[in-house]
């Protein structure tokens, strides 16, 4: 190869680096016919052309990186004229290929003091949509008579015709905080070390992303005492609580805006309202709203809103002091960098070990929004992000078995993200914003389909069987790749459903798929038994013919994971599995030989041997 960014011969440090690091980059170009070589390095829109020097038969450069950010580079050399080297997919690797144009290499540089909380690198994240998880039976006051109280076994409402009180987002099943507390033993049995809860503050829809009052628990979920009790009980079991921070917009039906007149005052009706500068108004009471949705007026984050959220005695401090262990930021790419920096500064001043996670659907290291390269992972903003890039790669691999593409999609994130950030990324297969993973893997696509169509669709016996088979191998990958596996409530017991609102059905207590549940419990157990899964280094071993084999390695152990997403049995000879491996789960290797049936997997743990020098 001329150059490979994943080979230490060509690049002295693989992946993202801290500021102040000097990298040695080396090109293998024939010195007898190449007269000069250069690197074109782009940072903050400015490109510098720097010469490489000839060291024997190699062209190389020692390149210091002094400032955090994203650096893009390609190479140029002279051989009877100028030629360029770009990163192209050749054979089994992305290599430097002479061509007129192509993708550049990326080098992520982060702050030297960038750290993330270790407590969010072990175990499993369990995500709960609180209205639909468990109803404790506790009697609650419901001051809002316009809500429809549903029976736990009722299908979710999707109508928007206004013909009855039961409409989309207005059916409440009365899952509550006490219900989560009562099910902590069950949640712990899944290996959970973190519970991420969708919004819990007072709001006038069952998803509660249209906040009405940041300082009140929604009355159908309980009250402040219930929240504190849940946090205390969870902490005793070693479980952290992460809340949903919805700071890009509020509800129009809120104490802050009050379009509907449910409350007193409010920015819409009162120009003297203390919340008036949160919003942008035009003539005839026009106001900016999130994606044009009038029930979600957009806030100006750097107005007095910033002090309300981040200031002394603000919202962050209020809930952290009552037991929260961090926040997941809704639509983080629509929040200003400066606002996210203020959020981080405040959260870490209260609890340095609290988590600040952002919802980002793309590669967060090079994400651009509103014509700006975002600074999410430079060390002054987020600890990490929701890892939709892994999600899409895992699902596509399980469905189509393209091991080469899977390898490179995973490698891209592993190289681009700072390791401390990748280690606590929330790796998901499904959430409240996506189809249920079982339906996605076993069913037909719902793209372009109406909610009426989706409401009538369930998996056939064969589709369910296919979905479970694929979900098992998808979960193995999700639980063993770098990061924290996120399990969306009910996925572990076979809950089906297409997109919103059908992906938010109540948990089917007493009707679980126990075989699937045992699979997730076993994987959750492995998250504690296999130390490399905390933050062990990721290493590619074999990607071919529908098989993906990789290792996670720390100072004491190597975990070898093999998944066959293909349709044929595969026999693999793996040198690592000749080293007296301990079989943990799935197919068992014999004398280094591993036989994997279609849609099968294998997990082995190898203890390193300390060899003393004589």
Backbone torsions as a table, in degrees:
resi	resn	phi	psi	omega
1	UNK	NA	146.2	174.3
2	UNK	-72.6	-45.2	-180.0
3	UNK	-159.6	139.6	173.9
4	UNK	-140.5	128.4	-177.2
5	UNK	-76.8	-4.3	178.9
6	UNK	-112.2	17.4	179.8
7	UNK	-121.5	120.4	-176.4
8	UNK	-65.6	-17.9	173.9
9	UNK	-65.6	-36.1	-177.5
10	UNK	-91.9	-28.5	-176.1
11	UNK	-141.7	117.2	-167.1
12	UNK	-65.1	-28.5	176.4
13	UNK	-128.6	126.5	-179.2
14	UNK	-87.5	134.4	175.0
15	UNK	90.5	-166.8	-179.2
16	UNK	-66.8	151.4	-178.9
17	UNK	-133.7	158.0	176.6
18	UNK	-78.7	151.8	176.8
19	UNK	-57.3	144.5	-176.6
20	UNK	94.2	-7.1	179.7
21	UNK	-78.8	139.1	172.8
22	UNK	-107.9	125.0	179.2
23	UNK	-102.6	140.5	170.0
24	UNK	-100.7	119.5	177.5
25	UNK	-108.9	135.9	-173.0
26	UNK	-134.2	129.6	176.7
27	UNK	-106.5	139.2	173.9
28	UNK	-100.4	87.1	178.3
29	UNK	-118.0	143.1	-179.7
30	UNK	-64.3	113.3	-175.2
31	UNK	-68.3	-20.4	-176.9
32	UNK	-76.4	-17.9	180.0
33	UNK	-126.6	-0.5	175.0
34	UNK	-105.4	121.6	-174.6
35	UNK	-90.6	-22.6	-179.3
36	UNK	-163.5	152.9	177.9
37	UNK	-140.3	147.5	-176.1
38	UNK	-140.1	157.9	168.7
39	UNK	-112.8	133.4	174.2
40	UNK	-99.9	107.5	-172.3
41	UNK	-109.4	119.8	-177.9
42	UNK	-109.5	129.3	178.8
43	UNK	-145.1	128.5	-178.8
44	UNK	52.7	39.1	175.8
45	UNK	81.1	-3.2	-179.8
46	UNK	-108.3	135.3	-179.1
47	UNK	-112.9	132.1	175.1
48	UNK	-114.6	139.4	176.8
49	UNK	-104.7	112.4	-173.5
50	UNK	-116.6	137.7	-176.7
51	UNK	-79.5	143.4	168.6
52	UNK	-93.2	152.5	178.1
53	UNK	-110.5	152.6	-177.4
54	UNK	-87.1	119.7	178.4
55	UNK	-117.0	94.1	-175.1
56	UNK	71.9	-107.2	-180.0
57	UNK	-112.0	6.2	-176.4
58	UNK	-117.5	145.5	171.9
59	UNK	-96.8	129.1	-176.4
60	UNK	-148.6	166.5	178.3
61	UNK	-148.9	141.1	171.2
62	UNK	-98.4	112.0	-169.0
63	UNK	-115.9	110.7	178.0
64	UNK	-83.1	143.5	177.5
65	UNK	-118.3	108.2	-171.7
66	UNK	-95.4	-20.1	-173.3
67	UNK	-127.4	141.2	176.8
68	UNK	-63.2	147.6	177.6
69	UNK	150.6	-170.5	178.6
70	UNK	-107.0	123.7	176.4
71	UNK	-110.8	132.6	177.4
72	UNK	-114.8	141.5	-177.6
73	UNK	-148.9	153.3	167.0
74	UNK	-141.3	179.1	-176.7
75	UNK	-120.3	156.7	178.0
76	UNK	-137.7	141.6	177.2
77	UNK	-143.8	164.1	-176.5
78	UNK	-117.0	124.6	177.1
79	UNK	-150.6	86.8	-172.2
80	UNK	55.6	44.5	-176.9
81	UNK	126.6	172.3	-176.0
82	UNK	-89.5	138.5	175.6
83	UNK	-135.7	150.2	-176.5
84	UNK	-116.4	151.3	176.4
85	UNK	-116.5	123.1	175.8
86	UNK	-121.6	170.3	-176.8
87	UNK	-91.3	110.9	179.0
88	UNK	-129.5	154.6	-178.9
89	UNK	-80.8	114.5	-178.6
90	UNK	-129.3	118.7	178.4
91	UNK	64.8	-109.4	-176.1
92	UNK	-112.8	7.2	-175.4
93	UNK	-143.7	158.6	164.9
94	UNK	-83.3	120.1	-175.1
95	UNK	-127.4	165.4	174.0
96	UNK	-78.1	121.0	-175.2
97	UNK	-126.3	130.7	175.7
98	UNK	-65.3	118.4	178.6
99	UNK	-162.0	167.7	-175.7
100	UNK	-74.3	-31.0	-178.1
101	UNK	-160.9	149.1	178.3
102	UNK	-178.8	-178.4	178.7
103	UNK	-70.0	142.0	176.8
104	UNK	-87.2	164.0	172.7
105	UNK	-79.2	150.9	177.7
106	UNK	-113.4	136.6	171.2
107	UNK	-122.4	114.4	177.0
108	UNK	-88.0	131.2	177.1
109	UNK	-123.8	128.3	-176.4
110	UNK	-120.6	166.8	-178.6
111	UNK	-61.9	142.1	-176.7
112	UNK	-63.4	-25.1	-177.9
113	UNK	-98.2	15.0	-178.5
114	UNK	-71.2	117.8	174.4
115	UNK	-134.7	157.7	176.3
116	UNK	-131.2	154.2	-173.1
117	UNK	-68.0	126.8	-178.0
118	UNK	-64.1	-26.9	-178.0
119	UNK	-63.7	-17.6	-179.1
120	UNK	-103.5	30.1	179.6
121	UNK	-125.5	5.7	-177.6
122	UNK	-133.8	136.9	176.8
123	UNK	96.9	-147.7	-172.2
124	UNK	-137.0	144.8	171.9
125	UNK	-96.0	128.2	177.1
126	UNK	-110.4	118.6	-179.1
127	UNK	-96.0	132.7	-176.9
128	UNK	-124.7	126.5	167.7
129	UNK	-88.5	102.9	-159.1
130	UNK	-63.4	-30.3	-179.6
131	UNK	-67.7	-17.4	-169.4
132	UNK	-119.7	8.7	-176.2
133	UNK	-90.6	-61.5	179.7
134	UNK	-159.1	134.0	177.1
135	UNK	-97.1	116.0	-176.8
136	UNK	-70.0	-15.9	-175.6
137	UNK	87.6	-2.4	178.3
138	UNK	-65.7	132.9	179.6
139	UNK	-71.8	134.3	-177.8
140	UNK	-128.4	151.6	172.5
141	UNK	-81.6	134.2	175.4
142	UNK	-120.8	93.6	-177.2
143	UNK	-75.0	-3.9	-173.5
144	UNK	-108.9	98.9	-173.7
145	UNK	-75.7	-7.7	-179.5
146	UNK	-87.0	6.8	177.8
147	UNK	-92.6	145.5	176.1
148	UNK	-98.8	121.3	179.8
149	UNK	-92.9	114.7	-174.3
150	UNK	-94.8	157.8	170.7
151	UNK	-79.9	147.6	-174.6
152	UNK	-57.1	-29.3	-177.3
153	UNK	-94.8	1.4	178.0
154	UNK	-69.2	144.1	171.4
155	UNK	-67.5	152.7	-178.2
156	UNK	-68.8	147.9	179.9
157	UNK	-81.5	141.5	177.9
158	UNK	-135.2	-4.7	-178.7
159	UNK	-69.0	145.8	175.1
160	UNK	-128.9	23.8	-174.0
161	UNK	-87.5	-7.0	177.1
162	UNK	74.7	11.2	-175.8
163	UNK	-74.7	-19.9	179.6
164	UNK	-148.9	172.6	179.1
165	UNK	-66.8	-30.0	-178.7
166	UNK	-80.5	102.4	-176.4
167	UNK	-132.5	170.9	176.1
168	UNK	-50.3	128.2	176.7
169	UNK	70.8	4.9	179.5
170	UNK	-114.5	11.8	175.2
171	UNK	-102.7	125.5	-175.2
172	UNK	-115.2	127.7	-178.7
173	UNK	-98.0	-5.2	172.4
174	UNK	67.8	27.1	162.1
175	UNK	-58.5	149.0	-172.6
176	UNK	-147.0	175.1	-178.5
177	UNK	-67.2	-37.5	176.6
178	UNK	-62.2	-34.9	177.8
179	UNK	-64.1	-40.5	176.4
180	UNK	-62.6	-43.6	-179.9
181	UNK	-61.8	-40.5	-179.2
182	UNK	-67.5	-20.4	-178.5
183	UNK	-105.5	18.2	-179.0
184	UNK	-63.2	-35.3	178.0
185	UNK	-62.5	-40.6	178.1
186	UNK	-65.0	-45.8	-179.1
187	UNK	-61.5	-40.8	178.6
188	UNK	-65.2	-32.2	-179.8
189	UNK	-65.4	-16.1	177.6
190	UNK	-88.1	1.5	-177.8
191	UNK	85.5	13.2	-174.7
192	UNK	-67.9	132.9	171.1
193	UNK	-116.6	-9.0	179.9
194	UNK	-140.8	137.7	167.6
195	UNK	-114.2	119.9	172.7
196	UNK	-101.5	122.7	-175.6
197	UNK	-110.7	128.6	172.1
198	UNK	-59.6	166.3	-168.2
199	UNK	-47.4	138.6	-178.4
200	UNK	-118.7	-3.0	-176.2
201	UNK	-82.3	157.2	-178.3
202	UNK	-52.0	130.0	-179.6
203	UNK	-163.6	159.6	-172.6
204	UNK	-110.6	54.9	166.9
205	UNK	-162.9	156.8	-174.4
206	UNK	-70.9	-19.8	177.2
207	UNK	-83.2	-23.7	173.5
208	UNK	64.0	26.8	172.6
209	UNK	-85.5	0.8	175.8
210	UNK	-109.7	71.8	-170.4
211	UNK	-54.0	132.8	175.7
212	UNK	-101.8	-30.7	-179.4
213	UNK	-159.3	110.1	-177.5
214	UNK	-66.8	-15.9	-176.5
215	UNK	-101.3	6.6	-179.6
216	UNK	-125.9	135.4	167.9
217	UNK	-71.5	138.9	177.1
218	UNK	-59.7	133.3	-172.4
219	UNK	-60.6	-26.3	177.9
220	UNK	-76.3	-14.4	176.6
221	UNK	-93.5	-19.5	-178.3
222	UNK	131.0	-146.7	-179.9
223	UNK	-141.3	-174.0	-176.7
224	UNK	-61.4	-37.5	178.3
225	UNK	-64.1	-36.7	177.2
226	UNK	-64.7	-38.8	179.4
227	UNK	-65.5	-46.7	179.6
228	UNK	-62.0	-39.6	178.8
229	UNK	-63.6	-43.2	178.1
230	UNK	-60.6	-46.4	-178.8
231	UNK	-62.2	-44.7	-179.6
232	UNK	-62.3	-44.8	-179.4
233	UNK	-65.9	-41.2	179.5
234	UNK	-65.0	-42.4	-178.4
235	UNK	-62.7	-36.1	177.8
236	UNK	-63.8	-23.6	179.9
237	UNK	-99.5	7.5	179.0
238	UNK	77.7	26.8	-178.0
239	UNK	-113.3	130.2	176.4
240	UNK	-90.6	154.1	178.9
241	UNK	-116.8	119.7	178.2
242	UNK	-112.2	128.2	-179.1
243	UNK	-98.3	160.2	176.0
244	UNK	-88.8	120.6	177.3
245	UNK	-100.1	108.5	-178.0
246	UNK	-103.9	94.6	-170.5
247	UNK	-120.1	6.6	176.9
248	UNK	-86.0	-24.4	-177.0
249	UNK	-156.7	164.8	170.2
250	UNK	-117.4	-177.7	171.4
251	UNK	-83.9	149.2	172.0
252	UNK	-68.1	-30.0	178.6
253	UNK	-93.2	78.1	-172.8
254	UNK	-150.9	165.2	177.0
255	UNK	-67.8	-17.5	-176.0
256	UNK	-87.3	-40.1	-175.7
257	UNK	-108.0	-51.7	171.1
258	UNK	61.1	44.3	176.5
259	UNK	-62.0	-39.5	-174.1
260	UNK	-83.0	-8.2	177.1
261	UNK	77.3	18.4	179.2
262	UNK	-70.6	-31.5	-176.5
263	UNK	-111.7	-175.7	176.3
264	UNK	-98.4	146.7	176.6
265	UNK	68.6	-139.8	179.9
266	UNK	100.2	150.9	-172.6
267	UNK	-64.3	-30.6	-176.9
268	UNK	-69.0	-35.9	-173.7
269	UNK	-99.4	-17.5	-170.8
270	UNK	-132.8	109.4	-179.9
271	UNK	-66.4	-18.0	178.2
272	UNK	-92.7	4.8	-179.4
273	UNK	-60.2	139.3	177.0
274	UNK	-63.8	-11.8	-179.6
275	UNK	-101.1	4.0	-173.1
276	UNK	-60.3	-41.0	-176.0
277	UNK	-76.2	-3.2	175.1
278	UNK	-69.0	-26.3	-169.2
279	UNK	-118.3	161.9	178.2
280	UNK	-111.4	116.3	-178.8
281	UNK	-108.9	148.8	172.9
282	UNK	-117.0	-155.3	178.6
283	UNK	-77.5	158.2	177.9
284	UNK	54.5	37.4	177.1
285	UNK	61.0	24.0	171.2
286	UNK	-66.2	143.5	176.7
287	UNK	-144.0	151.0	177.6
288	UNK	-72.7	136.9	178.2
289	UNK	-131.6	159.5	-176.6
290	UNK	-69.7	116.9	-179.8
291	UNK	53.4	29.1	177.5
292	UNK	76.5	7.4	179.7
293	UNK	-85.2	110.5	-169.3
294	UNK	-65.7	-20.2	178.1
295	UNK	-82.3	-0.7	-178.5
296	UNK	-126.4	72.4	178.7
297	UNK	-61.4	131.9	-176.6
298	UNK	-77.4	143.1	179.7
299	UNK	-102.1	151.9	170.0
300	UNK	-88.6	100.1	-169.1
301	UNK	-60.8	-29.9	-176.2
302	UNK	-94.1	16.0	171.8
303	UNK	-83.9	-159.1	176.0
304	UNK	-63.7	-12.7	174.8
305	UNK	-57.8	-38.7	-178.5
306	UNK	-60.4	-43.6	179.1
307	UNK	-67.9	-37.1	178.9
308	UNK	-61.1	-38.1	-179.0
309	UNK	-86.5	-46.4	-168.8
310	UNK	-102.8	-11.9	-173.4
311	UNK	-77.0	-179.5	175.6
312	UNK	-61.2	133.7	-177.2
313	UNK	63.0	21.4	178.8
314	UNK	-81.6	-174.5	-174.1
315	UNK	-62.9	-43.4	179.6
316	UNK	-58.8	-49.9	-179.0
317	UNK	-62.8	-39.5	-177.0
318	UNK	-57.6	-47.9	-174.5
319	UNK	-85.6	-28.5	174.3
320	UNK	-65.1	-39.4	179.4
321	UNK	-69.5	-18.3	179.7
322	UNK	-98.6	7.8	169.8
323	UNK	123.6	-12.2	179.7
324	UNK	-64.5	147.8	-178.3
325	UNK	-111.7	9.1	178.1
326	UNK	156.6	178.7	-178.4
327	UNK	-135.0	142.5	167.1
328	UNK	-101.1	124.8	-176.3
329	UNK	-88.3	115.8	174.3
330	UNK	-62.7	140.8	-179.8
331	UNK	36.9	60.0	-176.4
332	UNK	-59.8	-30.2	-178.0
333	UNK	-74.0	-2.6	174.9
334	UNK	-107.6	9.5	175.1
335	UNK	-103.7	137.5	-179.9
336	UNK	-62.3	147.1	177.5
337	UNK	-55.6	-41.7	-176.6
338	UNK	-64.4	-36.1	178.0
339	UNK	-66.8	-43.6	179.2
340	UNK	-63.7	-37.4	177.1
341	UNK	-62.8	-39.5	177.1
342	UNK	-65.5	-40.4	177.2
343	UNK	-58.7	-48.6	-178.6
344	UNK	-61.9	-46.0	-177.8
345	UNK	-58.9	-42.6	-178.8
346	UNK	-70.0	-46.4	-177.9
347	UNK	-60.6	-45.9	-177.2
348	UNK	-70.5	-26.5	176.8
349	UNK	-69.6	-28.4	179.0
350	UNK	-85.9	-44.9	-179.3
351	UNK	-147.8	101.2	-178.9
352	UNK	-58.7	-20.5	-178.1
353	UNK	-97.9	8.2	174.7
354	UNK	-77.5	156.6	-175.8
355	UNK	-104.5	139.1	170.0
356	UNK	-123.2	108.5	-174.7
357	UNK	-116.7	143.4	-179.3
358	UNK	-113.8	142.1	171.5
359	UNK	-79.1	109.1	177.0
360	UNK	-136.9	129.5	-173.8
361	UNK	-94.2	-13.9	-178.8
362	UNK	-111.8	-174.7	173.5
363	UNK	-61.7	110.5	-173.9
364	UNK	-73.1	-16.1	-178.2
365	UNK	-72.0	-30.6	-177.8
366	UNK	-125.6	18.6	-178.8
367	UNK	-60.4	135.9	172.6
368	UNK	-118.4	135.7	172.8
369	UNK	-143.6	139.8	-176.9
370	UNK	53.4	44.0	176.0
371	UNK	61.7	26.3	-179.4
372	UNK	-130.3	132.0	172.1
373	UNK	-72.2	121.6	-174.2
374	UNK	-77.9	154.7	-175.2
375	UNK	-110.2	28.3	-172.0
376	UNK	-51.9	-46.1	-167.7
377	UNK	-112.5	25.9	177.9
378	UNK	-83.9	-14.6	177.0
379	UNK	118.7	-7.5	-177.8
380	UNK	-114.7	3.3	-178.1
381	UNK	-125.2	-97.9	-172.9
382	UNK	-85.6	151.2	166.0
383	UNK	-73.8	-42.1	178.5
384	UNK	-167.6	-166.1	-173.4
385	UNK	-141.6	168.8	169.3
386	UNK	-72.9	128.5	-169.1
387	UNK	-96.5	73.8	177.8
388	UNK	-70.6	-23.5	178.8
389	UNK	-63.4	-46.0	175.3
390	UNK	-62.7	-43.4	-179.1
391	UNK	-53.1	-52.1	-177.2
392	UNK	-65.2	-37.2	179.3
393	UNK	-66.2	-43.6	-179.2
394	UNK	-64.7	-46.3	-178.4
395	UNK	-62.5	-45.9	-179.4
396	UNK	-63.6	-39.5	178.9
397	UNK	-64.1	-44.7	-179.2
398	UNK	-65.4	-33.8	-179.1
399	UNK	-79.3	-37.5	-169.8
400	UNK	-118.5	-14.1	173.3
401	UNK	70.9	22.9	179.5
402	UNK	-86.1	93.4	-174.2
403	UNK	-68.7	-35.6	-177.9
404	UNK	-65.3	-46.7	178.6
405	UNK	-63.5	-42.0	178.1
406	UNK	-58.3	-46.2	179.5
407	UNK	-54.4	-46.6	-174.2
408	UNK	-77.2	-29.7	176.3
409	UNK	-68.8	-37.3	176.2
410	UNK	-70.1	-44.9	-178.1
411	UNK	-60.1	-35.2	-178.6
412	UNK	-59.8	-46.0	-179.5
413	UNK	-71.3	-41.8	-179.9
414	UNK	-59.0	-38.2	178.8
415	UNK	-76.0	-36.4	-171.9
416	UNK	-82.7	-30.0	-175.2
417	UNK	-89.2	138.6	167.9
418	UNK	-55.8	138.7	-173.7
419	UNK	-59.2	-40.5	-178.4
420	UNK	-63.7	-26.9	177.6
421	UNK	-81.1	-42.4	179.2
422	UNK	-62.4	-36.0	-177.0
423	UNK	-62.8	-25.2	179.5
424	UNK	-116.8	18.3	172.9
425	UNK	-65.7	144.3	178.2
426	UNK	-87.5	102.1	179.6
427	UNK	-85.0	116.6	-172.3
428	UNK	-118.9	157.7	170.4
429	UNK	-112.8	-28.1	177.1
430	UNK	-158.3	154.5	177.1
431	UNK	-145.3	-173.4	176.2
432	UNK	-66.4	-12.2	-178.8
433	UNK	-100.8	-2.4	-175.7
434	UNK	-128.9	166.6	172.5
435	UNK	-58.4	150.0	170.4
436	UNK	-56.2	135.9	-173.6
437	UNK	-62.1	-34.7	178.7
438	UNK	-64.0	-41.9	178.0
439	UNK	-68.1	-39.4	179.9
440	UNK	-62.1	-40.9	-176.1
441	UNK	-82.6	-32.0	-174.7
442	UNK	-100.5	-23.4	-172.1
443	UNK	-100.6	-169.5	176.5
444	UNK	-95.3	160.9	-177.3
445	UNK	-67.5	143.7	176.0
446	UNK	-101.2	7.3	-179.7
447	UNK	-57.5	128.0	179.6
448	UNK	78.7	1.1	-178.4
449	UNK	-91.9	147.0	-179.7
450	UNK	-76.8	163.4	174.3
451	UNK	-64.3	-31.5	177.0
452	UNK	-60.5	-45.2	178.9
453	UNK	-63.8	-46.2	-177.5
454	UNK	-62.5	-35.1	-176.6
455	UNK	-65.0	-23.8	-176.1
456	UNK	-96.8	-4.8	-172.2
457	UNK	-94.6	129.0	168.7
458	UNK	-133.2	160.3	-179.4
459	UNK	-73.2	138.6	171.6
460	UNK	-71.5	171.2	179.2
461	UNK	-57.2	-44.5	-179.7
462	UNK	-68.1	-39.8	177.9
463	UNK	-64.9	-40.5	178.7
464	UNK	-62.8	-44.0	179.8
465	UNK	-61.5	-43.9	177.1
466	UNK	-61.9	-45.2	-179.4
467	UNK	-60.0	-42.9	179.3
468	UNK	-64.5	-43.1	179.6
469	UNK	-59.3	-44.8	-179.8
470	UNK	-73.9	-35.5	179.0
471	UNK	-63.1	-36.4	-179.9
472	UNK	-61.9	-44.1	-179.5
473	UNK	-76.4	-31.4	175.9
474	UNK	-62.9	-41.3	179.2
475	UNK	-65.6	-38.4	177.1
476	UNK	-58.1	-46.4	178.6
477	UNK	-64.0	-44.7	-177.3
478	UNK	-63.4	-32.7	-177.6
479	UNK	-86.0	-11.3	-174.9
480	UNK	-118.5	-14.7	172.8
481	UNK	-72.0	160.5	179.2
482	UNK	-56.7	138.1	179.9
483	UNK	117.7	-178.2	-179.9
484	UNK	-101.8	118.2	177.7
485	UNK	-66.3	132.8	175.8
486	UNK	-107.1	128.5	180.0
487	UNK	-113.4	115.4	179.5
488	UNK	-79.7	127.1	-172.2
489	UNK	-45.3	133.6	176.8
490	UNK	90.7	-21.6	177.0
491	UNK	-62.3	-28.8	-176.8
492	UNK	-74.7	-10.5	-178.3
493	UNK	-124.5	15.3	172.0
494	UNK	89.7	25.0	177.0
495	UNK	-68.3	134.6	179.4
496	UNK	-104.0	171.4	173.8
497	UNK	150.3	138.7	174.8
498	UNK	-81.2	-147.3	-171.8
499	UNK	-76.3	176.6	-179.3
500	UNK	-45.9	126.9	10.3
501	UNK	-99.2	5.5	-172.0
502	UNK	-74.5	-13.9	175.3
503	UNK	-85.5	6.9	-175.0
504	UNK	-123.5	31.7	-179.3
505	UNK	-71.9	157.7	178.8
506	UNK	-62.3	149.0	175.3
507	UNK	-62.4	134.3	-173.9
508	UNK	-87.3	68.5	-179.0
509	UNK	-56.9	127.5	-179.4
510	UNK	88.1	-4.9	-179.2
511	UNK	-127.0	29.2	-174.8
512	UNK	-73.9	151.9	167.1
513	UNK	-83.9	96.9	-171.9
514	UNK	-69.8	-27.8	177.8
515	UNK	-66.5	-42.8	177.1
516	UNK	-66.3	-40.7	178.3
517	UNK	-58.3	-43.4	179.7
518	UNK	-62.4	-34.1	177.3
519	UNK	-62.5	-46.4	-180.0
520	UNK	-68.4	-35.4	177.1
521	UNK	-65.4	-39.5	177.7
522	UNK	-63.9	-43.6	178.3
523	UNK	-64.8	-38.2	177.0
524	UNK	-63.4	-37.0	176.8
525	UNK	-64.1	-40.9	-179.2
526	UNK	-64.7	-26.7	178.8
527	UNK	-62.1	-21.4	178.3
528	UNK	-101.7	-28.6	-177.4
529	UNK	-77.3	-32.9	-174.6
530	UNK	-103.3	102.0	-175.0
531	UNK	-60.1	-31.2	179.2
532	UNK	-61.8	-17.8	-179.0
533	UNK	-75.2	-12.4	176.9
534	UNK	-66.0	-60.3	-179.1
535	UNK	-156.3	29.4	-179.0
536	UNK	-65.7	152.7	179.8
537	UNK	-65.5	142.1	178.6
538	UNK	-93.8	134.7	-179.6
539	UNK	-139.3	128.7	177.0
540	UNK	-75.0	136.8	177.3
541	UNK	-117.1	-50.3	-175.7
542	UNK	-158.8	126.0	177.5
543	UNK	-136.6	104.1	-177.0
544	UNK	-169.5	151.5	172.0
545	UNK	50.8	42.3	177.8
546	UNK	82.0	0.5	-178.9
547	UNK	-107.5	137.8	173.1
548	UNK	-122.5	122.0	178.8
549	UNK	-128.4	126.0	179.4
550	UNK	-144.5	168.8	-180.0
551	UNK	-125.3	152.2	167.3
552	UNK	-119.9	130.1	-170.2
553	UNK	-133.9	133.2	169.4
554	UNK	-123.9	-163.7	-173.4
555	UNK	-69.3	-22.8	-173.3
556	UNK	-114.8	-24.6	-172.7
557	UNK	-141.4	158.0	171.0
558	UNK	-123.8	126.0	175.7
559	UNK	-102.0	125.1	179.5
560	UNK	-108.6	123.5	-177.7
561	UNK	-119.3	130.5	178.0
562	UNK	-130.5	132.5	179.3
563	UNK	-132.5	130.5	175.7
564	UNK	-108.0	103.8	178.1
565	UNK	-92.7	1.3	-179.7
566	UNK	-80.5	-178.8	-177.5
567	UNK	-101.1	1.4	-177.9
568	UNK	-122.0	152.4	174.5
569	UNK	-65.7	140.6	179.9
570	UNK	-124.7	138.2	174.5
571	UNK	-114.0	123.0	-174.8
572	UNK	-119.5	137.6	170.5
573	UNK	-104.6	111.9	-175.4
574	UNK	-119.7	118.4	-177.9
575	UNK	-57.5	-38.3	-177.7
576	UNK	-60.8	-31.2	-176.3
577	UNK	-85.3	9.0	171.2
578	UNK	-92.6	-2.5	-172.4
579	UNK	-98.4	49.4	176.0
580	UNK	52.5	58.3	-178.0
581	UNK	-75.5	152.0	172.5
582	UNK	-95.1	121.0	180.0
583	UNK	-74.9	124.9	-179.0
584	UNK	-104.4	-41.5	-173.9
585	UNK	-167.5	148.7	177.9
586	UNK	82.8	-156.8	-179.2
587	UNK	-63.7	145.4	-176.4
588	UNK	-105.9	134.5	178.4
589	UNK	-78.6	148.3	176.5
590	UNK	-128.3	114.2	178.2
591	UNK	54.2	41.6	177.6
592	UNK	83.3	-6.0	180.0
593	UNK	-100.7	131.1	-178.7
594	UNK	-123.7	124.3	176.0
595	UNK	-106.4	121.4	-179.0
596	UNK	-116.8	121.1	171.6
597	UNK	-70.3	167.5	175.2
598	UNK	-58.2	137.6	179.8
599	UNK	59.0	39.2	-178.7
600	UNK	-117.8	170.6	-177.4
601	UNK	-149.6	168.3	178.9
602	UNK	-152.5	138.4	177.2
603	UNK	-133.9	122.9	178.7
604	UNK	-129.1	149.8	178.3
605	UNK	-119.8	130.7	-178.8
606	UNK	-118.2	125.1	177.3
607	UNK	-85.6	131.7	179.7
608	UNK	-71.9	146.3	179.1
609	UNK	-103.8	125.9	176.7
610	UNK	-82.3	118.6	180.0
611	UNK	-105.0	115.4	179.1
612	UNK	-83.6	141.3	176.9
613	UNK	-74.3	137.5	179.9
614	UNK	-79.9	NA	NA
